[in-house]
Amino acid sequence: MSTLADALAVAAQRTPDRVLVIDGDIELDAKTLQHQAESLAATMSQRMPTGSVVSFMLPNWHEAAVVYLAAALSGMVVNPILPSLRDSELRFILADADVRMIFIPAQFRGFDYAAMLARVTTGMAAPPVVVVCRGTHPGFTGFAELAATAPAAPVPLDPSAVRMIMYTSGTTGRPKGVLHTDGSIGALIRQLGEHWRIDAGDTFLVPSPIAHIGGSIYAFECPLLLGSTAVLMQRWDPDDAVALMQEHRCTHMAGATPFLDGLLGAAERAGTRLPDLKVFICGGASVPPSLIRRAADYFERAIVTRVYGSTEVPVSTVGSPEHPDRAADTDGRAGIADLTVVDGEIRVRGPQMLAGYLHPEDNGGAFDEDGYFRTGDLGHLTEDGYLVVTGRAKDLIIRNGENISPKEVEDILIGHTGIAEIAVVGVPDARTGERACAVIVPTDTTNASAPTVADLGEMLGTHGLARFKTPEQVVVWDTLPKNDAGKVLKHQIRATLMKGSH
């Protein structure tokens, strides 16, 4: 079994001029990327022992590819962190994973990341080295300073060793670190190459965050393991996406419902059917069948299909590329993964499955006696083996492909003086897949001072939570439905909201 570091060495030797990553006007070919990654890997090895955790909290920038590959070359564990997270989530991850080095933008979208890291690392017993990209900050290291180090001797690498830790929101409110290896990720990429019509020379548009499992594999893994090129988008804009796809003749794209919906509208406005597009993979949230059909009809040469997966078992189904008539109404069929449904719960196992969670106690209950990962999602299999996801047993909201733990939000908002009880639930949304709705029982029975969406956002921001976790809707009720044990019945709340009455 080979490693990603082996694949980089082969690409640099056999096709040194082949472009792997495009970021605006910057194009990194195999030889250049190898040189920059080796340089940074040497610095990492000098500053920390093999197996240390290296984080990056970067937008879809080419520097992230250098960091990702440098970690692979030096035997470090890479930890992508969403740039949308804020103080509270970041503080938890840095401590939980014992991060030794983190790469951040100086600023992005008007937010001062360097100032946030200064706040978060103050008081830490063993703070990580903070490296600032595209800017400077007093007391932190500049990216160019690290990348200038001369290459060091290669580090022996074990394909079965943990190479990546990626945090996923859990129903307990505490994120869990998902562990992957060269073996698990390599198995995933082989599956994509087999089923998603990916040929050497193909090009992915990558607007999905590279700190998600999907964005990371399209940007960092596929270019080396399948011979593709990644065109990075640091900010989603459908019209810009169409222009980039035409300019670079993009053949593949994957993303949640809003990406497909936006791309379709922009292509219609531009009067193009994107003739180079071969495959669009849609997942990460509720996907309307009508959207799949509309897109498949419009993008005449492309297969547009739904898929199902998770950070723990990425791409558990490969969609329906060989049977496009099933693409709209099902979430695809299993590829190399073994998928079953037990008592309504979807369970998956396969070579692309996580190596486990960072904390062994999180593994308890995550797998059944046959080694299947218990997803917590609900569904059924059709007679011909296609999966239909019907809901989630887990109390989790997926908005624009981002996971939101309602408990994390509720635990903070219950401290609001105007809230006596609160339940945050997800309801379907045509634009975002789901939206978060806060159902509140106010302390003031007249409802005169019930908090608004803005009030909730301000409170969550004060506690350092990411903005995307703020509920988009507030509904005031007199009581919350509960069972005899006093547990809030969220399924009833969700059903009532969907009916539009209470």
C-alpha positions as CSV (number, residue, x, y, z in Angstrom):
1,M,0.0,0.0,0.0
2,S,1.4,3.4,-1.0
3,T,1.0,6.8,0.6
4,L,0.1,10.2,-0.6
5,A,3.7,11.2,-0.2
6,D,4.6,8.4,-2.7
7,A,2.1,9.7,-5.2
8,L,3.5,13.2,-5.0
9,A,7.0,11.9,-5.6
10,V,5.8,9.9,-8.7
11,A,3.9,12.9,-10.1
12,A,6.9,15.2,-9.7
13,Q,9.1,12.7,-11.4
14,R,6.9,11.6,-14.3
15,T,4.8,14.7,-15.0
16,P,6.6,17.6,-13.3
17,D,4.8,20.3,-15.4
18,R,1.3,18.9,-14.9
19,V,-0.8,21.5,-13.0
20,L,-2.4,20.1,-9.9
21,V,-3.9,23.1,-8.2
22,I,-5.3,26.4,-9.6
23,D,-6.0,29.3,-7.3
24,G,-6.8,32.4,-9.3
25,D,-3.7,33.4,-11.3
26,I,-1.5,30.9,-9.3
27,E,-1.0,27.5,-10.8
28,L,1.0,24.8,-8.9
29,D,2.5,22.1,-11.0
30,A,3.7,18.8,-9.5
31,K,7.3,19.8,-9.3
32,T,6.6,23.1,-7.7
33,L,4.1,21.7,-5.2
34,Q,6.6,19.0,-4.2
35,H,9.4,21.5,-3.7
36,Q,7.2,23.8,-1.5
37,A,5.7,20.8,0.5
38,E,9.2,19.3,1.1
39,S,10.5,22.7,2.3
40,L,7.6,23.1,4.7
41,A,7.8,19.5,5.8
42,A,11.4,20.0,6.8
43,T,10.5,22.8,9.1
44,M,7.7,20.8,10.6
45,S,10.0,17.9,11.4
46,Q,12.5,20.3,13.0
47,R,9.8,21.9,15.2
48,M,7.7,18.9,16.4
49,P,7.9,15.1,16.6
50,T,6.4,12.8,14.0
51,G,2.7,12.2,14.5
52,S,2.0,15.7,15.9
53,V,-1.2,17.4,14.8
54,V,-0.9,20.3,12.3
55,S,-4.1,22.3,11.6
56,F,-5.0,24.7,8.9
57,M,-8.0,27.1,9.1
58,L,-7.8,28.4,5.6
59,P,-10.2,29.3,2.8
60,N,-9.8,27.4,-0.5
61,W,-6.3,28.8,-1.0
62,H,-3.3,27.0,-2.6
63,E,-1.3,27.4,0.6
64,A,-3.6,24.7,2.1
65,A,-2.4,22.2,-0.4
66,V,1.2,22.9,0.5
67,V,0.3,22.4,4.2
68,Y,-1.7,19.3,3.6
69,L,1.1,17.7,1.6
70,A,3.9,18.9,3.9
71,A,2.1,17.1,6.8
72,A,1.8,14.0,4.7
73,L,5.6,14.1,3.9
74,S,6.7,14.7,7.4
75,G,4.4,12.1,9.0
76,M,2.3,14.6,10.8
77,V,-1.5,14.4,11.3
78,V,-3.3,17.1,9.3
79,N,-6.4,18.7,10.8
80,P,-8.5,20.9,8.5
81,I,-10.6,23.4,10.4
82,L,-13.5,25.3,8.9
83,P,-12.8,29.0,8.6
84,S,-16.4,29.7,9.6
85,L,-15.7,28.5,13.1
86,R,-15.0,31.0,15.9
87,D,-13.3,31.2,19.3
88,S,-15.3,28.6,21.2
89,E,-15.1,25.8,18.6
90,L,-11.4,26.6,17.8
91,R,-10.4,26.7,21.4
92,F,-11.9,23.2,21.9
93,I,-10.2,21.7,18.8
94,L,-6.8,23.1,19.6
95,A,-6.9,21.6,23.1
96,D,-8.7,18.4,22.2
97,A,-6.2,17.5,19.4
98,D,-3.2,19.0,21.1
99,V,-2.4,21.0,17.9
100,R,1.2,21.9,17.6
101,M,1.0,24.2,14.6
102,I,-1.9,26.1,12.9
103,F,-2.0,28.0,9.6
104,I,-4.5,30.8,9.3
105,P,-5.3,33.8,7.1
106,A,-4.4,37.2,8.5
107,Q,-7.9,38.3,7.5
108,F,-10.7,36.8,5.4
109,R,-14.1,38.2,4.6
110,G,-13.6,41.1,7.0
111,F,-12.8,38.8,9.9
112,D,-9.5,39.1,11.8
113,Y,-8.2,35.5,12.3
114,A,-4.9,36.6,13.8
115,A,-6.7,38.5,16.5
116,M,-8.9,35.5,17.2
117,L,-5.8,33.2,17.5
118,A,-4.2,35.7,19.9
119,R,-7.4,35.5,22.1
120,V,-7.7,31.8,21.9
121,T,-4.1,30.9,22.6
122,T,-3.7,33.2,25.5
123,G,-3.6,31.1,28.6
124,M,-3.0,27.8,26.8
125,A,-0.5,25.7,28.6
126,A,1.1,24.6,25.3
127,P,-0.1,26.9,22.6
128,P,0.5,25.9,19.0
129,V,2.8,27.8,16.6
130,V,0.6,30.2,14.7
131,V,1.5,30.7,11.0
132,V,-0.2,33.6,9.2
133,C,-0.8,33.3,5.4
134,R,-1.2,36.4,3.2
135,G,-0.5,38.9,5.9
136,T,1.4,39.4,9.2
137,H,0.7,39.7,12.9
138,P,3.1,40.6,15.7
139,G,4.2,37.5,17.6
140,F,3.1,35.1,14.9
141,T,5.1,33.5,12.1
142,G,4.7,34.4,8.5
143,F,4.0,31.6,6.0
144,A,7.0,32.5,3.8
145,E,9.4,32.2,6.8
146,L,8.6,28.5,7.2
147,A,8.5,27.6,3.5
148,A,12.0,28.8,3.0
149,T,13.7,26.0,4.9
150,A,15.9,23.6,2.9
151,P,14.5,20.0,2.4
152,A,15.3,17.3,5.0
153,A,15.8,13.6,4.8
154,P,12.6,11.6,4.0
155,V,10.6,10.3,7.0
156,P,9.6,6.6,7.0
157,L,5.8,6.5,6.5
158,D,3.2,3.9,7.5
159,P,0.1,3.8,5.3
160,S,-1.9,2.4,8.2
161,A,-0.9,5.3,10.5
162,V,-3.4,8.1,11.2
163,R,-2.8,10.9,8.6
164,M,-5.9,13.1,9.1
165,I,-8.2,14.1,11.9
166,M,-11.4,15.9,11.0
167,Y,-13.9,17.1,13.5
168,T,-17.6,16.5,13.0
169,S,-20.5,17.8,15.1
170,G,-22.1,15.2,17.4
171,T,-25.5,15.1,19.0
172,T,-23.8,15.6,22.4
173,G,-22.7,19.1,21.4
174,R,-19.0,18.0,21.7
175,P,-17.3,17.6,18.3
176,K,-15.6,14.3,17.7
177,G,-12.3,13.8,16.0
178,V,-12.6,11.4,13.1
179,L,-9.4,9.6,12.2
180,H,-8.4,8.6,8.6
181,T,-5.3,6.9,7.2
182,D,-3.7,6.7,3.7
183,G,-5.4,3.3,3.5
184,S,-8.9,4.6,4.1
185,I,-8.6,7.7,2.0
186,G,-6.9,5.8,-0.8
187,A,-9.7,3.3,-0.9
188,L,-12.2,6.1,-1.2
189,I,-10.3,7.7,-4.1
190,R,-10.1,4.4,-6.0
191,Q,-13.9,4.1,-5.6
192,L,-14.4,7.6,-7.0
193,G,-12.1,6.9,-10.0
194,E,-14.0,3.7,-10.8
195,H,-17.5,5.1,-10.5
196,W,-17.4,8.8,-11.2
197,R,-15.9,8.8,-14.7
198,I,-12.7,10.5,-13.5
199,D,-9.9,10.2,-16.1
200,A,-6.4,11.6,-16.0
201,G,-6.6,15.2,-17.3
202,D,-10.1,15.9,-15.8
203,T,-10.7,19.0,-13.8
204,F,-12.7,19.6,-10.6
205,L,-14.2,22.9,-9.6
206,V,-13.8,22.9,-5.8
207,P,-16.1,25.5,-4.2
208,S,-16.9,23.2,-1.2
209,P,-14.7,24.0,1.9
210,I,-11.4,22.2,1.8
211,A,-11.9,21.6,5.5
212,H,-14.8,19.3,4.7
213,I,-14.0,15.7,3.7
214,G,-15.4,16.3,0.2
215,G,-13.5,19.5,-0.5
216,S,-10.2,18.0,0.8
217,I,-10.3,14.9,-1.4
218,Y,-11.1,16.8,-4.5
219,A,-8.5,19.5,-3.9
220,F,-5.6,17.4,-2.4
221,E,-6.1,13.7,-3.1
222,C,-7.6,13.3,-6.6
223,P,-5.0,15.4,-8.4
224,L,-2.3,13.0,-7.2
225,L,-4.1,9.7,-7.0
226,L,-6.3,10.1,-10.2
227,G,-4.4,12.6,-12.3
228,S,-7.0,15.4,-12.1
229,T,-6.6,19.2,-11.6
230,A,-8.4,21.2,-8.8
231,V,-9.7,24.7,-9.5
232,L,-10.2,26.3,-6.1
233,M,-12.9,28.9,-5.3
234,Q,-12.4,30.8,-2.1
235,R,-15.9,32.2,-2.1
236,W,-19.0,30.7,-3.8
237,D,-20.5,32.8,-6.5
238,P,-22.6,30.9,-9.1
239,D,-21.8,33.3,-12.0
240,D,-18.1,33.1,-11.2
241,A,-18.4,29.4,-11.0
242,V,-19.8,29.1,-14.5
243,A,-17.1,31.4,-15.8
244,L,-14.3,29.3,-14.2
245,M,-15.9,26.1,-15.5
246,Q,-15.9,27.4,-19.0
247,E,-12.3,28.9,-18.7
248,H,-10.8,25.7,-17.3
249,R,-13.2,23.2,-19.0
250,C,-14.2,21.7,-15.7
251,T,-15.4,18.1,-16.0
252,H,-16.5,17.5,-12.4
253,M,-18.1,19.3,-9.5
254,A,-19.5,18.1,-6.2
255,G,-21.5,20.0,-3.6
256,A,-24.6,20.4,-1.5
257,T,-28.0,21.4,-2.8
258,P,-27.3,25.2,-2.9
259,F,-24.3,24.7,-5.2
260,L,-26.2,22.7,-7.8
261,D,-29.2,25.1,-7.6
262,G,-26.9,28.1,-8.0
263,L,-24.9,26.6,-10.8
264,L,-28.0,25.7,-12.7
265,G,-29.4,29.2,-12.5
266,A,-26.1,30.8,-13.4
267,A,-25.6,28.5,-16.4
268,E,-29.1,29.4,-17.6
269,R,-28.4,33.1,-17.3
270,A,-25.1,32.7,-19.2
271,G,-26.8,30.6,-21.9
272,T,-24.4,27.7,-21.6
273,R,-25.0,24.0,-20.9
274,L,-21.4,23.5,-19.7
275,P,-20.6,20.9,-22.4
276,D,-17.4,19.8,-20.6
277,L,-19.2,18.9,-17.4
278,K,-19.3,15.1,-17.1
279,V,-20.5,14.6,-13.5
280,F,-22.2,16.6,-10.7
281,I,-22.3,14.9,-7.4
282,C,-24.9,16.3,-5.0
283,G,-25.1,15.5,-1.3
284,G,-24.6,16.9,2.2
285,A,-28.2,17.9,2.8
286,S,-31.8,17.2,1.6
287,V,-31.7,17.1,-2.2
288,P,-35.0,17.8,-4.0
289,P,-35.6,15.2,-6.8
290,S,-37.0,18.0,-9.0
291,L,-33.6,19.8,-8.8
292,I,-31.8,16.7,-9.9
293,R,-34.1,16.2,-12.9
294,R,-33.9,19.8,-14.0
295,A,-30.1,19.9,-13.8
296,A,-29.8,16.5,-15.6
297,D,-32.1,17.8,-18.4
298,Y,-30.2,21.1,-18.7
299,F,-26.6,19.8,-18.5
300,E,-27.1,17.4,-21.4
301,R,-23.7,15.7,-21.3
302,A,-23.5,15.5,-17.5
303,I,-24.6,12.8,-15.0
304,V,-26.3,14.6,-12.1
305,T,-26.8,12.3,-9.1
306,R,-27.4,12.2,-5.4
307,V,-24.9,10.5,-3.0
308,Y,-24.8,9.6,0.6
309,G,-21.9,9.7,3.0
310,S,-20.3,11.1,6.1
311,T,-17.0,12.2,7.5
312,E,-16.7,8.8,9.1
313,V,-17.5,6.8,5.9
314,P,-17.1,9.2,3.0
315,V,-19.1,8.5,-0.1
316,S,-21.0,5.5,1.3
317,T,-22.9,5.4,-2.0
318,V,-21.5,6.2,-5.4
319,G,-24.8,7.7,-6.6
320,S,-26.4,6.4,-9.8
321,P,-23.9,7.2,-12.6
322,E,-24.7,4.1,-14.5
323,H,-28.4,4.4,-14.0
324,P,-29.4,8.1,-14.2
325,D,-33.1,7.2,-14.0
326,R,-32.5,6.4,-10.3
327,A,-30.5,9.5,-9.6
328,A,-33.3,11.8,-8.6
329,D,-35.3,9.5,-6.4
330,T,-32.6,7.6,-4.5
331,D,-29.3,8.4,-2.8
332,G,-27.4,5.9,-4.9
333,R,-26.1,2.4,-4.5
334,A,-23.2,1.1,-2.5
335,G,-19.8,0.9,-4.3
336,I,-17.0,-0.7,-2.5
337,A,-18.7,0.1,0.8
338,D,-21.0,-2.5,2.3
339,L,-24.3,-0.9,3.3
340,T,-27.2,-2.3,5.2
341,V,-30.3,-1.0,7.0
342,V,-31.1,-2.5,10.4
343,D,-34.3,-1.5,12.2
344,G,-34.5,1.5,9.9
345,E,-31.0,2.7,10.7
346,I,-28.4,3.0,7.9
347,R,-25.2,1.1,8.7
348,V,-22.0,1.1,6.6
349,R,-18.6,-0.6,6.6
350,G,-15.8,-0.7,4.1
351,P,-12.1,0.1,3.5
352,Q,-12.8,3.8,3.4
353,M,-14.3,3.7,6.9
354,L,-12.7,5.8,9.7
355,A,-9.9,4.2,11.7
356,G,-11.8,5.3,14.8
357,Y,-12.4,8.4,16.8
358,L,-9.7,10.4,18.6
359,H,-11.1,9.4,22.0
360,P,-11.6,5.7,22.3
361,E,-14.7,6.3,24.4
362,D,-16.4,7.8,21.4
363,N,-16.1,4.4,19.6
364,G,-18.5,2.9,22.1
365,G,-21.8,2.4,20.4
366,A,-20.6,3.8,17.1
367,F,-20.2,0.3,15.6
368,D,-22.3,-2.8,15.8
369,E,-21.1,-6.3,16.5
370,D,-20.5,-6.9,12.8
371,G,-18.2,-3.9,12.4
372,Y,-20.7,-1.6,10.7
373,F,-20.6,2.1,11.5
374,R,-24.0,3.1,12.9
375,T,-24.7,6.3,11.0
376,G,-27.8,7.4,13.0
377,D,-29.5,8.2,9.7
378,L,-32.7,6.5,8.7
379,G,-33.6,5.0,5.4
380,H,-34.5,1.9,3.4
381,L,-33.1,-0.1,0.4
382,T,-35.1,-0.6,-2.7
383,E,-35.5,-4.0,-4.2
384,D,-32.7,-3.3,-6.7
385,G,-30.3,-2.1,-4.0
386,Y,-30.6,1.6,-4.0
387,L,-30.6,3.6,-0.8
388,V,-33.3,6.1,0.1
389,V,-32.5,8.3,3.1
390,T,-35.7,9.3,4.9
391,G,-34.4,11.2,7.9
392,R,-32.0,11.2,10.9
393,A,-32.2,9.6,14.2
394,K,-29.4,11.9,15.2
395,D,-30.4,15.3,16.4
396,L,-28.3,17.1,13.8
397,I,-29.1,19.9,11.3
398,I,-27.3,20.1,8.0
399,R,-27.5,23.6,6.5
400,N,-25.6,24.4,3.3
401,G,-23.6,21.2,3.9
402,E,-22.5,22.5,7.4
403,N,-23.3,20.4,10.5
404,I,-25.1,22.1,13.3
405,S,-25.5,20.5,16.7
406,P,-28.7,21.8,18.2
407,K,-27.6,20.9,21.7
408,E,-24.6,23.1,21.5
409,V,-26.8,26.0,20.5
410,E,-29.5,25.3,23.0
411,D,-27.1,25.0,25.9
412,I,-26.0,28.6,25.3
413,L,-29.4,30.1,24.4
414,I,-31.1,28.7,27.5
415,G,-29.1,31.2,29.4
416,H,-30.9,34.1,27.7
417,T,-33.1,36.0,30.2
418,G,-36.0,36.0,27.8
419,I,-36.0,32.2,27.3
420,A,-37.7,29.7,29.7
421,E,-37.4,26.7,27.3
422,I,-35.9,26.3,23.9
423,A,-35.7,23.6,21.2
424,V,-33.7,24.0,18.0
425,V,-34.8,21.9,15.1
426,G,-34.1,21.6,11.4
427,V,-36.8,22.1,8.9
428,P,-36.6,21.6,5.1
429,D,-35.5,24.6,3.1
430,A,-35.3,24.7,-0.7
431,R,-32.3,26.9,-0.8
432,T,-30.1,25.5,2.0
433,G,-31.4,22.0,2.4
434,E,-32.4,22.7,6.0
435,R,-32.7,25.8,8.2
436,A,-32.5,26.0,11.9
437,C,-35.6,27.1,13.7
438,A,-35.6,28.0,17.4
439,V,-38.9,27.2,19.1
440,I,-39.0,29.3,22.3
441,V,-41.1,29.4,25.4
442,P,-40.5,32.9,26.7
443,T,-40.1,33.9,30.3
444,D,-42.6,36.7,29.6
445,T,-45.9,35.0,29.0
446,T,-47.1,38.1,27.1
447,N,-44.4,37.5,24.5
448,A,-43.6,41.2,24.6
449,S,-39.9,40.7,25.1
450,A,-39.4,37.4,23.3
451,P,-35.9,37.3,21.7
452,T,-35.5,37.8,18.0
453,V,-33.2,36.1,15.5
454,A,-30.8,39.0,15.9
455,D,-30.8,38.6,19.7
456,L,-29.9,34.9,19.4
457,G,-27.2,35.7,16.9
458,E,-25.7,38.3,19.2
459,M,-25.7,35.9,22.2
460,L,-24.1,33.0,20.2
461,G,-21.5,35.4,18.8
462,T,-20.6,36.6,22.3
463,H,-20.0,33.0,23.3
464,G,-17.7,32.5,20.2
465,L,-19.9,30.3,18.1
466,A,-19.8,30.4,14.3
467,R,-22.4,32.6,12.7
468,F,-23.8,29.8,10.6
469,K,-25.1,28.1,13.8
470,T,-27.5,31.0,14.5
471,P,-31.1,29.9,14.0
472,E,-32.7,31.6,11.0
473,Q,-36.2,31.5,12.4
474,V,-37.7,32.1,15.8
475,V,-41.2,30.7,16.7
476,V,-42.8,31.4,20.1
477,W,-44.9,28.7,21.7
478,D,-46.6,28.4,25.1
479,T,-45.2,25.0,25.8
480,L,-42.9,22.4,24.2
481,P,-44.3,18.9,23.6
482,K,-42.7,16.3,25.9
483,N,-43.1,12.6,26.8
484,D,-43.9,11.2,30.2
485,A,-40.2,11.4,31.1
486,G,-40.0,15.0,30.3
487,K,-38.0,14.6,27.1
488,V,-38.8,17.2,24.4
489,L,-40.3,15.6,21.4
490,K,-38.5,17.2,18.6
491,H,-40.1,15.1,15.9
492,Q,-43.5,16.5,16.9
493,I,-42.1,20.0,16.9
494,R,-40.6,19.5,13.4
495,A,-43.9,18.0,12.1
496,T,-45.9,20.9,13.4
497,L,-43.5,23.5,11.9
498,M,-43.7,21.7,8.5
499,K,-47.5,21.9,8.6
500,G,-47.2,25.6,9.3
501,S,-49.3,25.7,12.4
502,H,-49.3,25.1,16.1
